[in-house]
Amino acid sequence: MDETITFSFGENWKDFVRYADEGVLQDSLKDIETWLGQECIKGKRILDIGCGSGIRSLCFFKWDLQS
């Protein structure tokens, strides 16, 4: 039986990083702060399940470095 793979892992990431710049990162960070508030983020550990681009994990990491 010949299986055809219709989705090449990583292709979506290549498309994403073409437009993901510091502005996209800052917008994502602002969204997180709006949703949760800084008081909910500070001093917390974050578990990224891995269902997306990873930009939220990067935001939490950068936020932790800034605080």
The first five atom37 places (N, CA, C, CB, O) and aatype in JSON, in Angstrom:
{
  "aatype": [12, 3, 6, 16, 9, 16, 13, 15, 13, 7, 6, 2, 17, 11, 3, 13, 19, 1, 18, 0, 3, 6, 7, 19, 10, 5, 3, 15, 10, 11, 3, 9, 6, 16, 17, 10, 7, 5, 6, 4, 9, 11, 7, 11, 1, 9, 10, 3, 9, 7, 4, 7, 15, 7, 9, 1, 15, 10, 4, 13, 13, 11, 17, 3, 10, 5, 15],
  "atom_mask": [
    [1, 1, 1, 1, 1],
    [1, 1, 1, 1, 1],
    [1, 1, 1, 1, 1],
    [1, 1, 1, 1, 1],
    [1, 1, 1, 1, 1],
    [1, 1, 1, 1, 1],
    [1, 1, 1, 1, 1],
    [1, 1, 1, 1, 1],
    [1, 1, 1, 1, 1],
    [1, 1, 1, 0, 1],
    [1, 1, 1, 1, 1],
    [1, 1, 1, 1, 1],
    [1, 1, 1, 1, 1],
    [1, 1, 1, 1, 1],
    [1, 1, 1, 1, 1],
    [1, 1, 1, 1, 1],
    [1, 1, 1, 1, 1],
    [1, 1, 1, 1, 1],
    [1, 1, 1, 1, 1],
    [1, 1, 1, 1, 1],
    [1, 1, 1, 1, 1],
    [1, 1, 1, 1, 1],
    [1, 1, 1, 0, 1],
    [1, 1, 1, 1, 1],
    [1, 1, 1, 1, 1],
    [1, 1, 1, 1, 1],
    [1, 1, 1, 1, 1],
    [1, 1, 1, 1, 1],
    [1, 1, 1, 1, 1],
    [1, 1, 1, 1, 1],
    [1, 1, 1, 1, 1],
    [1, 1, 1, 1, 1],
    [1, 1, 1, 1, 1],
    [1, 1, 1, 1, 1],
    [1, 1, 1, 1, 1],
    [1, 1, 1, 1, 1],
    [1, 1, 1, 0, 1],
    [1, 1, 1, 1, 1],
    [1, 1, 1, 1, 1],
    [1, 1, 1, 1, 1],
    [1, 1, 1, 1, 1],
    [1, 1, 1, 1, 1],
    [1, 1, 1, 0, 1],
    [1, 1, 1, 1, 1],
    [1, 1, 1, 1, 1],
    [1, 1, 1, 1, 1],
    [1, 1, 1, 1, 1],
    [1, 1, 1, 1, 1],
    [1, 1, 1, 1, 1],
    [1, 1, 1, 0, 1],
    [1, 1, 1, 1, 1],
    [1, 1, 1, 0, 1],
    [1, 1, 1, 1, 1],
    [1, 1, 1, 0, 1],
    [1, 1, 1, 1, 1],
    [1, 1, 1, 1, 1],
    [1, 1, 1, 1, 1],
    [1, 1, 1, 1, 1],
    [1, 1, 1, 1, 1],
    [1, 1, 1, 1, 1],
    [1, 1, 1, 1, 1],
    [1, 1, 1, 1, 1],
    [1, 1, 1, 1, 1],
    [1, 1, 1, 1, 1],
    [1, 1, 1, 1, 1],
    [1, 1, 1, 1, 1],
    [1, 1, 1, 1, 1]
  ],
  "atom_positions": [
    [[0.84, -1.17, 0.0], [0.0, 0.0, 0.0], [0.89, 1.24, 0.0], [-0.96, -0.01, 1.21], [1.79, 1.37, 0.83]],
    [[0.64, 2.14, -0.92], [1.41, 3.37, -1.06], [0.7, 4.51, -0.33], [1.6, 3.72, -2.56], [-0.41, 4.91, -0.7]],
    [[1.34, 5.04, 0.72], [0.75, 6.15, 1.47], [1.32, 7.47, 0.97], [1.0, 5.99, 3.0], [2.53, 7.59, 0.73]],
    [[0.46, 8.44, 0.81], [0.89, 9.77, 0.4], [0.78, 10.7, 1.61], [0.04, 10.3, -0.79], [-0.27, 10.81, 2.23]],
    [[1.85, 11.36, 1.92], [1.85, 12.33, 3.01], [1.43, 13.67, 2.41], [3.25, 12.43, 3.72], [2.04, 14.16, 1.47]],
    [[0.37, 14.24, 2.99], [-0.16, 15.49, 2.43], [0.31, 16.73, 3.17], [-1.66, 15.45, 2.44], [0.04, 17.85, 2.74]],
    [[1.02, 16.54, 4.26], [1.51, 17.68, 5.02], [2.96, 17.43, 5.38], [0.66, 17.93, 6.29], [3.28, 16.46, 6.07]],
    [[3.82, 18.29, 4.92], [5.24, 18.16, 5.24], [5.54, 18.9, 6.52], [6.12, 18.69, 4.08], [5.41, 20.12, 6.59]],
    [[5.94, 18.16, 7.53], [6.23, 18.76, 8.82], [7.28, 19.86, 8.66], [6.71, 17.69, 9.82], [8.31, 19.66, 8.01]],
    [[7.0, 21.0, 9.25], [7.94, 22.11, 9.22], [7.66, 23.13, 8.14], [0.0, 0.0, 0.0], [8.16, 24.26, 8.22]],
    [[6.89, 22.78, 7.14], [6.59, 23.75, 6.08], [5.82, 24.93, 6.63], [5.8, 23.08, 4.95], [6.07, 26.07, 6.24]],
    [[4.87, 24.67, 7.53], [4.12, 25.78, 8.13], [5.04, 26.69, 8.94], [2.99, 25.24, 9.01], [4.83, 27.9, 8.98]],
    [[6.03, 26.12, 9.59], [6.99, 26.92, 10.37], [7.81, 27.81, 9.44], [7.92, 26.0, 11.19], [8.05, 28.98, 9.76]],
    [[8.24, 27.27, 8.32], [9.0, 28.07, 7.35], [8.18, 29.26, 6.88], [9.42, 27.22, 6.15], [8.7, 30.36, 6.74]],
    [[6.89, 29.04, 6.65], [6.01, 30.15, 6.24], [5.88, 31.17, 7.36], [4.62, 29.62, 5.84], [5.91, 32.37, 7.12]],
    [[5.74, 30.7, 8.59], [5.55, 31.59, 9.73], [6.76, 32.48, 9.96], [5.26, 30.78, 10.98], [6.61, 33.69, 10.16]],
    [[7.95, 31.91, 9.93], [9.15, 32.7, 10.25], [9.47, 33.73, 9.18], [10.33, 31.79, 10.45], [10.29, 34.62, 9.4]],
    [[8.86, 33.62, 8.04], [9.07, 34.64, 6.99], [8.51, 35.99, 7.4], [8.43, 34.2, 5.69], [9.05, 37.03, 7.02]],
    [[7.43, 35.98, 8.17], [6.85, 37.26, 8.57], [6.92, 37.52, 10.08], [5.41, 37.31, 8.14], [6.56, 38.61, 10.52]],
    [[7.38, 36.57, 10.85], [7.47, 36.75, 12.3], [8.71, 37.57, 12.63], [7.5, 35.38, 13.03], [9.83, 37.08, 12.54]],
    [[8.48, 38.81, 13.0], [9.59, 39.68, 13.36], [9.37, 40.18, 14.79], [9.71, 40.88, 12.36], [8.48, 39.7, 15.49]],
    [[10.16, 41.12, 15.2], [10.06, 41.64, 16.56], [8.69, 42.26, 16.82], [11.16, 42.68, 16.81], [8.19, 42.19, 17.94]],
    [[8.09, 42.87, 15.8], [6.76, 43.46, 15.95], [5.7, 42.4, 16.25], [0.0, 0.0, 0.0], [4.83, 42.61, 17.09]],
    [[5.77, 41.27, 15.56], [4.84, 40.17, 15.8], [5.03, 39.64, 17.22], [5.06, 39.03, 14.77], [4.05, 39.34, 17.91]],
    [[6.27, 39.54, 17.64], [6.57, 39.07, 18.99], [6.02, 40.04, 20.03], [8.09, 38.91, 19.16], [5.42, 39.61, 21.02]],
    [[6.21, 41.33, 19.83], [5.71, 42.33, 20.78], [4.18, 42.33, 20.84], [6.21, 43.73, 20.4], [3.6, 42.47, 21.91]],
    [[3.53, 42.17, 19.69], [2.07, 42.1, 19.66], [1.58, 40.88, 20.44], [1.55, 42.03, 18.2], [0.6, 40.96, 21.18]],
    [[2.25, 39.76, 20.28], [1.88, 38.54, 20.99], [2.08, 38.72, 22.49], [2.71, 37.36, 20.48], [1.25, 38.27, 23.29]],
    [[3.16, 39.36, 22.88], [3.43, 39.61, 24.29], [2.36, 40.52, 24.89], [4.82, 40.25, 24.47], [1.9, 40.28, 26.01]],
    [[1.95, 41.54, 24.16], [0.88, 42.43, 24.64], [-0.42, 41.66, 24.8], [0.69, 43.61, 23.66], [-1.16, 41.89, 25.76]],
    [[-0.72, 40.75, 23.87], [-1.92, 39.93, 23.97], [-1.91, 39.1, 25.25], [-2.06, 39.02, 22.75], [-2.91, 39.03, 25.95]],
    [[-0.78, 38.48, 25.54], [-0.66, 37.65, 26.74], [-0.88, 38.5, 27.99], [0.72, 36.96, 26.8], [-1.61, 38.1, 28.9]],
    [[-0.27, 39.67, 28.03], [-0.41, 40.55, 29.19], [-1.85, 41.03, 29.34], [0.53, 41.75, 29.08], [-2.35, 41.19, 30.46]],
    [[-2.53, 41.26, 28.22], [-3.93, 41.67, 28.27], [-4.81, 40.53, 28.77], [-4.41, 42.13, 26.88], [-5.7, 40.75, 29.59]],
    [[-4.58, 39.32, 28.28], [-5.39, 38.16, 28.66], [-5.19, 37.79, 30.12], [-5.06, 36.97, 27.78], [-6.16, 37.55, 30.84]],
    [[-3.95, 37.76, 30.56], [-3.63, 37.22, 31.88], [-3.3, 38.28, 32.92], [-2.49, 36.28, 31.78], [-3.55, 38.09, 34.11]],
    [[-2.73, 39.39, 32.47], [-2.25, 40.4, 33.4], [-0.87, 40.03, 33.91], [0.0, 0.0, 0.0], [-0.57, 38.86, 34.12]],
    [[-0.04, 41.02, 34.1], [1.34, 40.77, 34.54], [1.4, 40.06, 35.88], [2.11, 42.06, 34.61], [2.3, 39.26, 36.12]],
    [[0.45, 40.35, 36.76], [0.48, 39.73, 38.09], [0.27, 38.23, 38.02], [-0.58, 40.36, 38.98], [0.72, 37.51, 38.91]],
    [[-0.41, 37.74, 36.99], [-0.61, 36.29, 36.83], [0.59, 35.61, 36.19], [-1.86, 36.03, 35.98], [0.76, 34.4, 36.31]],
    [[1.42, 36.37, 35.53], [2.56, 35.8, 34.81], [3.81, 35.74, 35.68], [2.84, 36.61, 33.55], [4.56, 34.77, 35.65]],
    [[4.02, 36.79, 36.45], [5.25, 36.92, 37.22], [5.47, 35.75, 38.17], [5.24, 38.22, 38.0], [4.6, 35.4, 38.96]],
    [[6.65, 35.16, 38.06], [7.05, 34.08, 38.96], [6.44, 32.72, 38.64], [0.0, 0.0, 0.0], [6.6, 31.78, 39.42]],
    [[5.74, 32.6, 37.54], [5.09, 31.35, 37.19], [5.93, 30.54, 36.21], [3.7, 31.61, 36.59], [6.77, 31.1, 35.49]],
    [[5.72, 29.25, 36.18], [6.32, 28.37, 35.18], [5.28, 28.12, 34.11], [6.83, 27.03, 35.81], [4.08, 28.02, 34.39]],
    [[5.73, 28.01, 32.89], [4.84, 27.82, 31.75], [5.18, 26.5, 31.07], [4.94, 29.0, 30.75], [6.34, 26.2, 30.82]],
    [[4.15, 25.73, 30.78], [4.32, 24.49, 30.03], [3.68, 24.69, 28.65], [3.68, 23.27, 30.78], [2.48, 24.9, 28.54]],
    [[4.49, 24.62, 27.62], [4.01, 24.72, 26.25], [3.81, 23.31, 25.74], [5.0, 25.53, 25.35], [4.76, 22.54, 25.63]],
    [[2.59, 22.97, 25.42], [2.25, 21.63, 24.96], [2.78, 21.38, 23.55], [0.73, 21.42, 24.99], [3.0, 20.23, 23.17]],
    [[2.99, 22.41, 22.79], [3.59, 22.25, 21.47], [2.61, 22.13, 20.33], [0.0, 0.0, 0.0], [2.87, 21.41, 19.37]],
    [[1.51, 22.81, 20.42], [0.49, 22.73, 19.37], [0.54, 23.9, 18.4], [-0.88, 22.64, 19.99], [-0.3, 23.99, 17.5]],
    [[1.47, 24.79, 18.57], [1.49, 25.98, 17.72], [2.89, 26.32, 17.27], [0.0, 0.0, 0.0], [3.77, 25.46, 17.19]],
    [[3.07, 27.59, 16.98], [4.34, 28.06, 16.43], [5.45, 28.17, 17.47], [4.14, 29.4, 15.79], [6.63, 28.15, 17.13]],
    [[5.06, 28.27, 18.74], [6.05, 28.46, 19.79], [6.26, 29.91, 20.16], [0.0, 0.0, 0.0], [7.06, 30.23, 21.04]],
    [[5.54, 30.81, 19.49], [5.74, 32.24, 19.76], [5.33, 32.6, 21.18], [4.95, 33.08, 18.76], [5.94, 33.48, 21.79]],
    [[4.31, 31.95, 21.71], [3.91, 32.26, 23.09], [4.99, 31.83, 24.08], [2.57, 31.55, 23.43], [5.26, 32.55, 25.04]],
    [[5.61, 30.7, 23.85], [6.72, 30.27, 24.73], [7.86, 31.26, 24.67], [7.21, 28.88, 24.34], [8.46, 31.59, 25.69]],
    [[8.16, 31.74, 23.48], [9.22, 32.73, 23.32], [8.84, 34.02, 24.06], [9.48, 33.02, 21.84], [9.69, 34.64, 24.69]],
    [[7.58, 34.41, 23.98], [7.13, 35.6, 24.69], [7.28, 35.45, 26.19], [5.67, 35.91, 24.35], [7.79, 36.35, 26.87]],
    [[6.85, 34.31, 26.73], [6.99, 34.09, 28.17], [8.46, 34.11, 28.58], [6.34, 32.76, 28.58], [8.81, 34.64, 29.63]],
    [[9.31, 33.52, 27.76], [10.74, 33.51, 28.03], [11.3, 34.93, 28.05], [11.48, 32.65, 26.99], [12.03, 35.31, 28.96]],
    [[10.95, 35.71, 27.03], [11.44, 37.1, 26.96], [10.86, 37.94, 28.09], [11.09, 37.73, 25.61], [11.55, 38.78, 28.67]],
    [[9.58, 37.71, 28.41], [8.97, 38.46, 29.49], [9.68, 38.21, 30.8], [7.49, 38.1, 29.62], [9.9, 39.13, 31.59]],
    [[10.05, 36.96, 31.03], [10.76, 36.58, 32.25], [12.12, 37.27, 32.32], [10.93, 35.05, 32.33], [12.56, 37.67, 33.4]],
    [[12.79, 37.41, 31.2], [14.09, 38.09, 31.17], [13.95, 39.58, 31.45], [14.78, 37.87, 29.82], [14.84, 40.19, 32.04]],
    [[12.83, 40.16, 31.03], [12.61, 41.6, 31.18], [12.18, 41.97, 32.6], [11.57, 42.08, 30.19], [12.42, 43.09, 33.04]],
    [[11.54, 41.03, 33.3], [10.99, 41.39, 34.62], [12.01, 41.21, 35.72], [9.77, 40.55, 34.93], [11.7, 41.47, 36.89]]
  ]
}
